[in-house]
């Protein structure tokens, strides 16, 4: 079975390979980004748990900024809007982390779209080669059998592009969906924000 798949991949043309490589690169980039973002949220949670005190000195600047802003707001008003303070500092101090989270959330759809792009490119290429083969003048060919065989091989290479891209796209989407269940970056961010709000209150 693996040899059959590899034989099919050997028929894929350069554009089909480029789409396949882009899909695989998106998969690995998303996995890396997901694990890195999860680790960062865990670091922030650990910092909050270990260094929370009446006068906090957190290792991460964004937590110190949130604590200072909340103290300043508490002096101005008896009931400061701590949730707005937290969200404001998350959007200003953790832009890269939020961008990573958005990318990870969109990656599943992106690999499916790339798989479909490769599929339609391969099918279009295959159909074009079949039409050229059928519409060709068989009398002009020295050897009709050899011409038909060559034409069918070229047409089937387009099918290899189509189904290889479908397989890689759907497989990548399955991997990213399963990974998303275990990492769930949105839930980790919300849990961190709730812990910060509870600390400030």
CNS distance restraints for C-alpha pairs under 8 A (distance, minus, plus):
assign (resid   1 and name CA) (resid   5 and name CA) 6.45 0.50 0.50
assign (resid   2 and name CA) (resid   6 and name CA) 6.19 0.50 0.50
assign (resid   3 and name CA) (resid   7 and name CA) 6.02 0.50 0.50
assign (resid   4 and name CA) (resid   8 and name CA) 6.24 0.50 0.50
assign (resid   5 and name CA) (resid   9 and name CA) 6.23 0.50 0.50
assign (resid   6 and name CA) (resid  10 and name CA) 6.23 0.50 0.50
assign (resid   7 and name CA) (resid  11 and name CA) 6.99 0.50 0.50
assign (resid   8 and name CA) (resid  12 and name CA) 7.17 0.50 0.50
assign (resid   8 and name CA) (resid 157 and name CA) 7.84 0.50 0.50
assign (resid   8 and name CA) (resid 160 and name CA) 5.57 0.50 0.50
assign (resid   8 and name CA) (resid 164 and name CA) 7.58 0.50 0.50
assign (resid   9 and name CA) (resid 160 and name CA) 6.68 0.50 0.50
assign (resid   9 and name CA) (resid 161 and name CA) 7.49 0.50 0.50
assign (resid   9 and name CA) (resid 164 and name CA) 6.77 0.50 0.50
assign (resid  11 and name CA) (resid 157 and name CA) 5.06 0.50 0.50
assign (resid  11 and name CA) (resid 160 and name CA) 6.34 0.50 0.50
assign (resid  11 and name CA) (resid 161 and name CA) 7.47 0.50 0.50
assign (resid  12 and name CA) (resid  16 and name CA) 5.76 0.50 0.50
assign (resid  12 and name CA) (resid  17 and name CA) 6.23 0.50 0.50
assign (resid  12 and name CA) (resid 157 and name CA) 6.08 0.50 0.50
assign (resid  12 and name CA) (resid 158 and name CA) 7.14 0.50 0.50
assign (resid  12 and name CA) (resid 160 and name CA) 6.03 0.50 0.50
assign (resid  12 and name CA) (resid 161 and name CA) 5.01 0.50 0.50
assign (resid  13 and name CA) (resid  17 and name CA) 6.18 0.50 0.50
assign (resid  13 and name CA) (resid 157 and name CA) 7.63 0.50 0.50
assign (resid  13 and name CA) (resid 158 and name CA) 7.95 0.50 0.50
assign (resid  13 and name CA) (resid 161 and name CA) 7.15 0.50 0.50
assign (resid  14 and name CA) (resid  18 and name CA) 6.14 0.50 0.50
assign (resid  15 and name CA) (resid  19 and name CA) 6.36 0.50 0.50
assign (resid  16 and name CA) (resid  20 and name CA) 6.22 0.50 0.50
assign (resid  16 and name CA) (resid 118 and name CA) 6.15 0.50 0.50
assign (resid  16 and name CA) (resid 121 and name CA) 7.70 0.50 0.50
assign (resid  16 and name CA) (resid 122 and name CA) 7.26 0.50 0.50
assign (resid  16 and name CA) (resid 161 and name CA) 5.53 0.50 0.50
assign (resid  16 and name CA) (resid 165 and name CA) 7.53 0.50 0.50
assign (resid  17 and name CA) (resid  21 and name CA) 6.01 0.50 0.50
assign (resid  17 and name CA) (resid 161 and name CA) 7.93 0.50 0.50
assign (resid  18 and name CA) (resid  22 and name CA) 6.11 0.50 0.50
assign (resid  19 and name CA) (resid  23 and name CA) 6.24 0.50 0.50
assign (resid  19 and name CA) (resid 114 and name CA) 6.71 0.50 0.50
assign (resid  19 and name CA) (resid 115 and name CA) 7.78 0.50 0.50
assign (resid  19 and name CA) (resid 117 and name CA) 7.85 0.50 0.50
assign (resid  19 and name CA) (resid 118 and name CA) 6.12 0.50 0.50
assign (resid  19 and name CA) (resid 165 and name CA) 7.40 0.50 0.50
assign (resid  20 and name CA) (resid  24 and name CA) 6.27 0.50 0.50
assign (resid  20 and name CA) (resid 114 and name CA) 8.00 0.50 0.50
assign (resid  20 and name CA) (resid 115 and name CA) 7.71 0.50 0.50
assign (resid  20 and name CA) (resid 118 and name CA) 7.52 0.50 0.50
assign (resid  20 and name CA) (resid 164 and name CA) 7.81 0.50 0.50
assign (resid  20 and name CA) (resid 165 and name CA) 5.90 0.50 0.50
assign (resid  20 and name CA) (resid 168 and name CA) 7.09 0.50 0.50
assign (resid  21 and name CA) (resid  25 and name CA) 5.93 0.50 0.50
assign (resid  22 and name CA) (resid  26 and name CA) 6.06 0.50 0.50
assign (resid  22 and name CA) (resid 114 and name CA) 7.83 0.50 0.50
assign (resid  23 and name CA) (resid  27 and name CA) 6.26 0.50 0.50
assign (resid  23 and name CA) (resid 111 and name CA) 5.50 0.50 0.50
assign (resid  23 and name CA) (resid 114 and name CA) 6.17 0.50 0.50
assign (resid  23 and name CA) (resid 115 and name CA) 7.24 0.50 0.50
assign (resid  23 and name CA) (resid 168 and name CA) 7.28 0.50 0.50
assign (resid  23 and name CA) (resid 169 and name CA) 6.52 0.50 0.50
assign (resid  23 and name CA) (resid 172 and name CA) 7.72 0.50 0.50
assign (resid  24 and name CA) (resid  28 and name CA) 6.33 0.50 0.50
assign (resid  24 and name CA) (resid 168 and name CA) 7.51 0.50 0.50
assign (resid  24 and name CA) (resid 172 and name CA) 7.43 0.50 0.50
assign (resid  25 and name CA) (resid  29 and name CA) 5.96 0.50 0.50
assign (resid  26 and name CA) (resid  30 and name CA) 5.94 0.50 0.50
assign (resid  26 and name CA) (resid 107 and name CA) 6.98 0.50 0.50
assign (resid  26 and name CA) (resid 111 and name CA) 6.94 0.50 0.50
assign (resid  27 and name CA) (resid  31 and name CA) 6.27 0.50 0.50
assign (resid  27 and name CA) (resid 107 and name CA) 7.37 0.50 0.50
assign (resid  27 and name CA) (resid 111 and name CA) 7.24 0.50 0.50
assign (resid  27 and name CA) (resid 172 and name CA) 6.03 0.50 0.50
assign (resid  27 and name CA) (resid 176 and name CA) 7.29 0.50 0.50
assign (resid  28 and name CA) (resid  32 and name CA) 6.13 0.50 0.50
assign (resid  29 and name CA) (resid  33 and name CA) 6.00 0.50 0.50
assign (resid  30 and name CA) (resid  34 and name CA) 5.91 0.50 0.50
assign (resid  30 and name CA) (resid 103 and name CA) 7.29 0.50 0.50
assign (resid  30 and name CA) (resid 104 and name CA) 5.42 0.50 0.50
assign (resid  30 and name CA) (resid 107 and name CA) 6.42 0.50 0.50
assign (resid  30 and name CA) (resid 176 and name CA) 7.72 0.50 0.50
assign (resid  31 and name CA) (resid  35 and name CA) 6.25 0.50 0.50
assign (resid  31 and name CA) (resid 104 and name CA) 7.87 0.50 0.50
assign (resid  31 and name CA) (resid 176 and name CA) 7.27 0.50 0.50
assign (resid  31 and name CA) (resid 179 and name CA) 7.65 0.50 0.50
assign (resid  32 and name CA) (resid  36 and name CA) 6.11 0.50 0.50
assign (resid  33 and name CA) (resid  37 and name CA) 6.02 0.50 0.50
assign (resid  33 and name CA) (resid 100 and name CA) 6.28 0.50 0.50
assign (resid  33 and name CA) (resid 101 and name CA) 7.98 0.50 0.50
assign (resid  33 and name CA) (resid 104 and name CA) 6.93 0.50 0.50
assign (resid  34 and name CA) (resid  38 and name CA) 6.12 0.50 0.50
assign (resid  34 and name CA) (resid 100 and name CA) 7.49 0.50 0.50
assign (resid  34 and name CA) (resid 101 and name CA) 7.27 0.50 0.50
assign (resid  34 and name CA) (resid 104 and name CA) 6.17 0.50 0.50
assign (resid  34 and name CA) (resid 183 and name CA) 7.07 0.50 0.50
assign (resid  34 and name CA) (resid 185 and name CA) 7.48 0.50 0.50
assign (resid  35 and name CA) (resid  39 and name CA) 6.14 0.50 0.50
assign (resid  35 and name CA) (resid 183 and name CA) 7.42 0.50 0.50
assign (resid  36 and name CA) (resid  40 and name CA) 6.23 0.50 0.50
assign (resid  37 and name CA) (resid  41 and name CA) 6.27 0.50 0.50
assign (resid  37 and name CA) (resid  97 and name CA) 6.30 0.50 0.50
assign (resid  37 and name CA) (resid 100 and name CA) 6.95 0.50 0.50
assign (resid  37 and name CA) (resid 101 and name CA) 7.10 0.50 0.50
assign (resid  37 and name CA) (resid 185 and name CA) 7.23 0.50 0.50
assign (resid  38 and name CA) (resid  42 and name CA) 6.26 0.50 0.50
assign (resid  38 and name CA) (resid 183 and name CA) 6.48 0.50 0.50
assign (resid  38 and name CA) (resid 185 and name CA) 6.28 0.50 0.50
assign (resid  38 and name CA) (resid 188 and name CA) 7.49 0.50 0.50
assign (resid  39 and name CA) (resid  43 and name CA) 6.19 0.50 0.50
assign (resid  40 and name CA) (resid  44 and name CA) 6.34 0.50 0.50
assign (resid  41 and name CA) (resid  45 and name CA) 6.23 0.50 0.50
assign (resid  41 and name CA) (resid 188 and name CA) 6.64 0.50 0.50
assign (resid  41 and name CA) (resid 189 and name CA) 6.67 0.50 0.50
assign (resid  41 and name CA) (resid 192 and name CA) 7.25 0.50 0.50
assign (resid  42 and name CA) (resid  46 and name CA) 6.09 0.50 0.50
assign (resid  43 and name CA) (resid  47 and name CA) 6.06 0.50 0.50
assign (resid  44 and name CA) (resid  48 and name CA) 6.14 0.50 0.50
assign (resid  44 and name CA) (resid  60 and name CA) 7.09 0.50 0.50
assign (resid  44 and name CA) (resid  63 and name CA) 7.96 0.50 0.50
assign (resid  44 and name CA) (resid 192 and name CA) 7.60 0.50 0.50
assign (resid  45 and name CA) (resid  49 and name CA) 6.21 0.50 0.50
assign (resid  45 and name CA) (resid 192 and name CA) 6.08 0.50 0.50
assign (resid  45 and name CA) (resid 195 and name CA) 7.95 0.50 0.50
assign (resid  46 and name CA) (resid  50 and name CA) 6.03 0.50 0.50
assign (resid  47 and name CA) (resid  51 and name CA) 5.82 0.50 0.50
assign (resid  47 and name CA) (resid  52 and name CA) 7.86 0.50 0.50
assign (resid  47 and name CA) (resid  58 and name CA) 6.28 0.50 0.50
assign (resid  47 and name CA) (resid  59 and name CA) 6.50 0.50 0.50
assign (resid  47 and name CA) (resid  60 and name CA) 7.38 0.50 0.50
assign (resid  48 and name CA) (resid  52 and name CA) 5.54 0.50 0.50
assign (resid  48 and name CA) (resid  58 and name CA) 7.01 0.50 0.50
assign (resid  48 and name CA) (resid  63 and name CA) 7.60 0.50 0.50
assign (resid  48 and name CA) (resid 196 and name CA) 7.42 0.50 0.50
assign (resid  51 and name CA) (resid  56 and name CA) 6.17 0.50 0.50
assign (resid  51 and name CA) (resid  57 and name CA) 6.31 0.50 0.50
assign (resid  51 and name CA) (resid  58 and name CA) 5.72 0.50 0.50
assign (resid  52 and name CA) (resid  56 and name CA) 5.40 0.50 0.50
assign (resid  52 and name CA) (resid  57 and name CA) 7.61 0.50 0.50
assign (resid  52 and name CA) (resid  58 and name CA) 7.52 0.50 0.50
assign (resid  52 and name CA) (resid 199 and name CA) 7.64 0.50 0.50
assign (resid  53 and name CA) (resid  57 and name CA) 7.97 0.50 0.50
assign (resid  56 and name CA) (resid  64 and name CA) 7.27 0.50 0.50
assign (resid  56 and name CA) (resid  67 and name CA) 7.51 0.50 0.50
assign (resid  57 and name CA) (resid  64 and name CA) 6.62 0.50 0.50
assign (resid  58 and name CA) (resid  63 and name CA) 6.24 0.50 0.50
assign (resid  58 and name CA) (resid  64 and name CA) 5.76 0.50 0.50
assign (resid  59 and name CA) (resid  63 and name CA) 7.96 0.50 0.50
assign (resid  60 and name CA) (resid  64 and name CA) 6.81 0.50 0.50
assign (resid  61 and name CA) (resid  65 and name CA) 6.11 0.50 0.50
assign (resid  62 and name CA) (resid  66 and name CA) 6.17 0.50 0.50
assign (resid  62 and name CA) (resid  89 and name CA) 6.63 0.50 0.50
assign (resid  62 and name CA) (resid  90 and name CA) 7.41 0.50 0.50
assign (resid  62 and name CA) (resid  93 and name CA) 5.77 0.50 0.50
assign (resid  62 and name CA) (resid  94 and name CA) 7.62 0.50 0.50
assign (resid  63 and name CA) (resid  67 and name CA) 6.19 0.50 0.50
assign (resid  64 and name CA) (resid  68 and name CA) 6.16 0.50 0.50
assign (resid  65 and name CA) (resid  69 and name CA) 6.08 0.50 0.50
assign (resid  65 and name CA) (resid  89 and name CA) 7.33 0.50 0.50
assign (resid  66 and name CA) (resid  70 and name CA) 6.05 0.50 0.50
assign (resid  66 and name CA) (resid  85 and name CA) 6.68 0.50 0.50
assign (resid  66 and name CA) (resid  86 and name CA) 6.14 0.50 0.50
assign (resid  66 and name CA) (resid  89 and name CA) 6.40 0.50 0.50
assign (resid  67 and name CA) (resid  71 and name CA) 6.20 0.50 0.50
assign (resid  67 and name CA) (resid 200 and name CA) 7.22 0.50 0.50
assign (resid  68 and name CA) (resid  72 and name CA) 6.20 0.50 0.50
assign (resid  69 and name CA) (resid  73 and name CA) 6.08 0.50 0.50
assign (resid  69 and name CA) (resid  85 and name CA) 7.00 0.50 0.50
assign (resid  70 and name CA) (resid  74 and name CA) 6.03 0.50 0.50
assign (resid  70 and name CA) (resid  80 and name CA) 7.23 0.50 0.50
assign (resid  70 and name CA) (resid  82 and name CA) 6.42 0.50 0.50
assign (resid  70 and name CA) (resid  85 and name CA) 6.90 0.50 0.50
assign (resid  70 and name CA) (resid 200 and name CA) 7.08 0.50 0.50
assign (resid  71 and name CA) (resid  75 and name CA) 6.42 0.50 0.50
assign (resid  72 and name CA) (resid  76 and name CA) 6.59 0.50 0.50
assign (resid  73 and name CA) (resid  77 and name CA) 6.06 0.50 0.50
assign (resid  73 and name CA) (resid  80 and name CA) 5.58 0.50 0.50
assign (resid  74 and name CA) (resid  78 and name CA) 5.75 0.50 0.50
assign (resid  74 and name CA) (resid  79 and name CA) 6.70 0.50 0.50
assign (resid  74 and name CA) (resid  80 and name CA) 5.58 0.50 0.50
assign (resid  76 and name CA) (resid  80 and name CA) 8.00 0.50 0.50
assign (resid  81 and name CA) (resid  85 and name CA) 6.54 0.50 0.50
assign (resid  82 and name CA) (resid  86 and name CA) 6.15 0.50 0.50
assign (resid  82 and name CA) (resid 197 and name CA) 6.27 0.50 0.50
assign (resid  82 and name CA) (resid 200 and name CA) 7.20 0.50 0.50
assign (resid  82 and name CA) (resid 201 and name CA) 7.84 0.50 0.50
assign (resid  83 and name CA) (resid  87 and name CA) 6.17 0.50 0.50
assign (resid  83 and name CA) (resid 193 and name CA) 7.98 0.50 0.50
assign (resid  83 and name CA) (resid 197 and name CA) 6.50 0.50 0.50
assign (resid  84 and name CA) (resid  88 and name CA) 5.98 0.50 0.50
assign (resid  85 and name CA) (resid  89 and name CA) 6.29 0.50 0.50
assign (resid  86 and name CA) (resid  90 and name CA) 6.11 0.50 0.50
assign (resid  86 and name CA) (resid 193 and name CA) 6.89 0.50 0.50
assign (resid  86 and name CA) (resid 196 and name CA) 7.70 0.50 0.50
assign (resid  86 and name CA) (resid 197 and name CA) 7.49 0.50 0.50
assign (resid  87 and name CA) (resid  91 and name CA) 6.18 0.50 0.50
assign (resid  88 and name CA) (resid  92 and name CA) 6.26 0.50 0.50
assign (resid  89 and name CA) (resid  93 and name CA) 5.44 0.50 0.50
assign (resid  89 and name CA) (resid  94 and name CA) 7.48 0.50 0.50
assign (resid  90 and name CA) (resid  94 and name CA) 5.07 0.50 0.50
assign (resid  90 and name CA) (resid  95 and name CA) 7.15 0.50 0.50
assign (resid  91 and name CA) (resid  95 and name CA) 5.55 0.50 0.50
assign (resid  91 and name CA) (resid  98 and name CA) 7.53 0.50 0.50
assign (resid  94 and name CA) (resid  98 and name CA) 6.29 0.50 0.50
assign (resid  95 and name CA) (resid  99 and name CA) 6.08 0.50 0.50
assign (resid  96 and name CA) (resid 100 and name CA) 6.12 0.50 0.50
assign (resid  97 and name CA) (resid 101 and name CA) 6.23 0.50 0.50
assign (resid  98 and name CA) (resid 102 and name CA) 6.29 0.50 0.50
assign (resid  99 and name CA) (resid 103 and name CA) 6.22 0.50 0.50
assign (resid 100 and name CA) (resid 104 and name CA) 6.18 0.50 0.50
assign (resid 101 and name CA) (resid 105 and name CA) 6.17 0.50 0.50
assign (resid 101 and name CA) (resid 185 and name CA) 6.52 0.50 0.50
assign (resid 101 and name CA) (resid 186 and name CA) 7.46 0.50 0.50
assign (resid 102 and name CA) (resid 106 and name CA) 6.21 0.50 0.50
assign (resid 103 and name CA) (resid 107 and name CA) 5.93 0.50 0.50
assign (resid 104 and name CA) (resid 108 and name CA) 7.61 0.50 0.50
assign (resid 106 and name CA) (resid 110 and name CA) 6.21 0.50 0.50
assign (resid 107 and name CA) (resid 111 and name CA) 6.19 0.50 0.50
assign (resid 107 and name CA) (resid 176 and name CA) 7.57 0.50 0.50
assign (resid 108 and name CA) (resid 112 and name CA) 6.49 0.50 0.50
assign (resid 108 and name CA) (resid 172 and name CA) 7.47 0.50 0.50
assign (resid 108 and name CA) (resid 173 and name CA) 4.93 0.50 0.50
assign (resid 108 and name CA) (resid 176 and name CA) 5.94 0.50 0.50
assign (resid 108 and name CA) (resid 177 and name CA) 6.78 0.50 0.50
assign (resid 109 and name CA) (resid 113 and name CA) 6.17 0.50 0.50
assign (resid 109 and name CA) (resid 173 and name CA) 7.36 0.50 0.50
assign (resid 110 and name CA) (resid 114 and name CA) 6.13 0.50 0.50
assign (resid 111 and name CA) (resid 115 and name CA) 6.06 0.50 0.50
assign (resid 111 and name CA) (resid 169 and name CA) 5.12 0.50 0.50
assign (resid 111 and name CA) (resid 170 and name CA) 7.46 0.50 0.50
assign (resid 111 and name CA) (resid 172 and name CA) 6.47 0.50 0.50
assign (resid 111 and name CA) (resid 173 and name CA) 6.20 0.50 0.50
assign (resid 112 and name CA) (resid 116 and name CA) 6.23 0.50 0.50
assign (resid 112 and name CA) (resid 166 and name CA) 7.93 0.50 0.50
assign (resid 112 and name CA) (resid 169 and name CA) 4.97 0.50 0.50
assign (resid 112 and name CA) (resid 170 and name CA) 6.00 0.50 0.50
assign (resid 112 and name CA) (resid 172 and name CA) 7.87 0.50 0.50
assign (resid 112 and name CA) (resid 173 and name CA) 6.33 0.50 0.50
assign (resid 113 and name CA) (resid 117 and name CA) 6.05 0.50 0.50
assign (resid 113 and name CA) (resid 169 and name CA) 7.64 0.50 0.50
assign (resid 114 and name CA) (resid 118 and name CA) 6.24 0.50 0.50
assign (resid 114 and name CA) (resid 165 and name CA) 7.64 0.50 0.50
assign (resid 114 and name CA) (resid 169 and name CA) 6.55 0.50 0.50
assign (resid 115 and name CA) (resid 119 and name CA) 6.12 0.50 0.50
assign (resid 115 and name CA) (resid 165 and name CA) 4.71 0.50 0.50
assign (resid 115 and name CA) (resid 166 and name CA) 4.72 0.50 0.50
assign (resid 115 and name CA) (resid 167 and name CA) 7.48 0.50 0.50
assign (resid 115 and name CA) (resid 168 and name CA) 6.71 0.50 0.50
assign (resid 115 and name CA) (resid 169 and name CA) 4.23 0.50 0.50
assign (resid 115 and name CA) (resid 170 and name CA) 7.03 0.50 0.50
assign (resid 116 and name CA) (resid 120 and name CA) 6.09 0.50 0.50
assign (resid 116 and name CA) (resid 165 and name CA) 7.18 0.50 0.50
assign (resid 116 and name CA) (resid 166 and name CA) 6.26 0.50 0.50
assign (resid 116 and name CA) (resid 169 and name CA) 7.56 0.50 0.50
assign (resid 117 and name CA) (resid 121 and name CA) 6.05 0.50 0.50
assign (resid 117 and name CA) (resid 165 and name CA) 7.98 0.50 0.50
assign (resid 118 and name CA) (resid 122 and name CA) 6.00 0.50 0.50
assign (resid 118 and name CA) (resid 161 and name CA) 6.60 0.50 0.50
assign (resid 118 and name CA) (resid 162 and name CA) 5.62 0.50 0.50
assign (resid 118 and name CA) (resid 165 and name CA) 5.13 0.50 0.50
assign (resid 118 and name CA) (resid 166 and name CA) 7.12 0.50 0.50
assign (resid 119 and name CA) (resid 123 and name CA) 6.12 0.50 0.50
assign (resid 119 and name CA) (resid 161 and name CA) 6.69 0.50 0.50
assign (resid 119 and name CA) (resid 162 and name CA) 3.63 0.50 0.50
assign (resid 119 and name CA) (resid 163 and name CA) 6.18 0.50 0.50
assign (resid 119 and name CA) (resid 164 and name CA) 7.84 0.50 0.50
assign (resid 119 and name CA) (resid 165 and name CA) 5.79 0.50 0.50
assign (resid 119 and name CA) (resid 166 and name CA) 5.88 0.50 0.50
assign (resid 120 and name CA) (resid 124 and name CA) 5.90 0.50 0.50
assign (resid 120 and name CA) (resid 162 and name CA) 6.47 0.50 0.50
assign (resid 121 and name CA) (resid 125 and name CA) 6.10 0.50 0.50
assign (resid 121 and name CA) (resid 158 and name CA) 7.94 0.50 0.50
assign (resid 121 and name CA) (resid 161 and name CA) 7.70 0.50 0.50
assign (resid 121 and name CA) (resid 162 and name CA) 6.79 0.50 0.50
assign (resid 122 and name CA) (resid 126 and name CA) 6.03 0.50 0.50
assign (resid 122 and name CA) (resid 157 and name CA) 7.97 0.50 0.50
assign (resid 122 and name CA) (resid 158 and name CA) 4.40 0.50 0.50
assign (resid 122 and name CA) (resid 159 and name CA) 5.66 0.50 0.50
assign (resid 122 and name CA) (resid 160 and name CA) 7.21 0.50 0.50
assign (resid 122 and name CA) (resid 161 and name CA) 4.81 0.50 0.50
assign (resid 122 and name CA) (resid 162 and name CA) 4.23 0.50 0.50
assign (resid 122 and name CA) (resid 163 and name CA) 7.93 0.50 0.50
assign (resid 123 and name CA) (resid 127 and name CA) 6.04 0.50 0.50
assign (resid 123 and name CA) (resid 158 and name CA) 5.95 0.50 0.50
assign (resid 123 and name CA) (resid 159 and name CA) 5.89 0.50 0.50
assign (resid 123 and name CA) (resid 161 and name CA) 7.86 0.50 0.50
assign (resid 123 and name CA) (resid 162 and name CA) 5.79 0.50 0.50
assign (resid 124 and name CA) (resid 128 and name CA) 6.07 0.50 0.50
assign (resid 124 and name CA) (resid 158 and name CA) 7.66 0.50 0.50
assign (resid 125 and name CA) (resid 129 and name CA) 6.29 0.50 0.50
assign (resid 125 and name CA) (resid 155 and name CA) 7.33 0.50 0.50
assign (resid 125 and name CA) (resid 158 and name CA) 5.39 0.50 0.50
assign (resid 126 and name CA) (resid 130 and name CA) 6.25 0.50 0.50
assign (resid 126 and name CA) (resid 154 and name CA) 7.45 0.50 0.50
assign (resid 126 and name CA) (resid 155 and name CA) 4.41 0.50 0.50
assign (resid 126 and name CA) (resid 156 and name CA) 6.38 0.50 0.50
assign (resid 126 and name CA) (resid 157 and name CA) 7.09 0.50 0.50
assign (resid 126 and name CA) (resid 158 and name CA) 4.32 0.50 0.50
assign (resid 126 and name CA) (resid 159 and name CA) 6.03 0.50 0.50
assign (resid 127 and name CA) (resid 131 and name CA) 6.13 0.50 0.50
assign (resid 127 and name CA) (resid 155 and name CA) 6.96 0.50 0.50
assign (resid 128 and name CA) (resid 132 and name CA) 6.22 0.50 0.50
assign (resid 128 and name CA) (resid 155 and name CA) 7.87 0.50 0.50
assign (resid 129 and name CA) (resid 133 and name CA) 6.13 0.50 0.50
assign (resid 129 and name CA) (resid 151 and name CA) 6.99 0.50 0.50
assign (resid 129 and name CA) (resid 154 and name CA) 6.78 0.50 0.50
assign (resid 129 and name CA) (resid 155 and name CA) 5.17 0.50 0.50
assign (resid 130 and name CA) (resid 134 and name CA) 6.11 0.50 0.50
assign (resid 130 and name CA) (resid 151 and name CA) 7.16 0.50 0.50
assign (resid 130 and name CA) (resid 152 and name CA) 7.08 0.50 0.50
assign (resid 130 and name CA) (resid 155 and name CA) 5.78 0.50 0.50
assign (resid 131 and name CA) (resid 135 and name CA) 5.86 0.50 0.50
assign (resid 132 and name CA) (resid 136 and name CA) 5.89 0.50 0.50
assign (resid 133 and name CA) (resid 148 and name CA) 7.10 0.50 0.50
assign (resid 133 and name CA) (resid 151 and name CA) 5.81 0.50 0.50
assign (resid 133 and name CA) (resid 152 and name CA) 7.77 0.50 0.50
assign (resid 137 and name CA) (resid 141 and name CA) 7.26 0.50 0.50
assign (resid 138 and name CA) (resid 144 and name CA) 6.15 0.50 0.50
assign (resid 139 and name CA) (resid 144 and name CA) 7.83 0.50 0.50
assign (resid 141 and name CA) (resid 147 and name CA) 6.78 0.50 0.50
assign (resid 143 and name CA) (resid 147 and name CA) 6.24 0.50 0.50
assign (resid 144 and name CA) (resid 148 and name CA) 6.10 0.50 0.50
assign (resid 145 and name CA) (resid 149 and name CA) 6.07 0.50 0.50
assign (resid 146 and name CA) (resid 150 and name CA) 6.07 0.50 0.50
assign (resid 147 and name CA) (resid 151 and name CA) 6.05 0.50 0.50
assign (resid 148 and name CA) (resid 152 and name CA) 6.04 0.50 0.50
assign (resid 149 and name CA) (resid 153 and name CA) 6.15 0.50 0.50
assign (resid 150 and name CA) (resid 154 and name CA) 6.34 0.50 0.50
assign (resid 151 and name CA) (resid 155 and name CA) 6.18 0.50 0.50
assign (resid 152 and name CA) (resid 156 and name CA) 6.00 0.50 0.50
assign (resid 153 and name CA) (resid 157 and name CA) 6.25 0.50 0.50
assign (resid 154 and name CA) (resid 158 and name CA) 6.93 0.50 0.50
assign (resid 155 and name CA) (resid 159 and name CA) 6.96 0.50 0.50
assign (resid 156 and name CA) (resid 160 and name CA) 6.34 0.50 0.50
assign (resid 157 and name CA) (resid 161 and name CA) 6.42 0.50 0.50
assign (resid 158 and name CA) (resid 162 and name CA) 6.32 0.50 0.50
assign (resid 159 and name CA) (resid 163 and name CA) 6.15 0.50 0.50
assign (resid 160 and name CA) (resid 164 and name CA) 5.77 0.50 0.50
assign (resid 161 and name CA) (resid 165 and name CA) 6.13 0.50 0.50
assign (resid 162 and name CA) (resid 166 and name CA) 6.31 0.50 0.50
assign (resid 163 and name CA) (resid 167 and name CA) 6.00 0.50 0.50
assign (resid 164 and name CA) (resid 168 and name CA) 6.18 0.50 0.50
assign (resid 165 and name CA) (resid 169 and name CA) 5.88 0.50 0.50
assign (resid 166 and name CA) (resid 170 and name CA) 6.02 0.50 0.50
assign (resid 167 and name CA) (resid 171 and name CA) 5.93 0.50 0.50
assign (resid 168 and name CA) (resid 172 and name CA) 5.95 0.50 0.50
assign (resid 169 and name CA) (resid 173 and name CA) 6.21 0.50 0.50
assign (resid 170 and name CA) (resid 174 and name CA) 6.25 0.50 0.50
assign (resid 171 and name CA) (resid 175 and name CA) 6.35 0.50 0.50
assign (resid 172 and name CA) (resid 176 and name CA) 6.17 0.50 0.50
assign (resid 173 and name CA) (resid 177 and name CA) 5.99 0.50 0.50
assign (resid 174 and name CA) (resid 178 and name CA) 6.24 0.50 0.50
assign (resid 175 and name CA) (resid 179 and name CA) 6.13 0.50 0.50
assign (resid 176 and name CA) (resid 180 and name CA) 5.94 0.50 0.50
assign (resid 177 and name CA) (resid 181 and name CA) 6.44 0.50 0.50
assign (resid 178 and name CA) (resid 182 and name CA) 6.79 0.50 0.50
assign (resid 179 and name CA) (resid 183 and name CA) 6.11 0.50 0.50
assign (resid 180 and name CA) (resid 184 and name CA) 5.16 0.50 0.50
assign (resid 180 and name CA) (resid 185 and name CA) 7.69 0.50 0.50
assign (resid 184 and name CA) (resid 188 and name CA) 6.56 0.50 0.50
assign (resid 185 and name CA) (resid 189 and name CA) 6.15 0.50 0.50
assign (resid 186 and name CA) (resid 190 and name CA) 6.19 0.50 0.50
assign (resid 187 and name CA) (resid 191 and name CA) 6.00 0.50 0.50
assign (resid 188 and name CA) (resid 192 and name CA) 6.16 0.50 0.50
assign (resid 189 and name CA) (resid 193 and name CA) 6.23 0.50 0.50
assign (resid 190 and name CA) (resid 194 and name CA) 6.14 0.50 0.50
assign (resid 191 and name CA) (resid 195 and name CA) 6.18 0.50 0.50
assign (resid 192 and name CA) (resid 196 and name CA) 6.20 0.50 0.50
assign (resid 193 and name CA) (resid 197 and name CA) 6.11 0.50 0.50
assign (resid 194 and name CA) (resid 198 and name CA) 6.09 0.50 0.50
assign (resid 195 and name CA) (resid 199 and name CA) 6.14 0.50 0.50
assign (resid 196 and name CA) (resid 200 and name CA) 6.17 0.50 0.50
assign (resid 197 and name CA) (resid 201 and name CA) 6.09 0.50 0.50
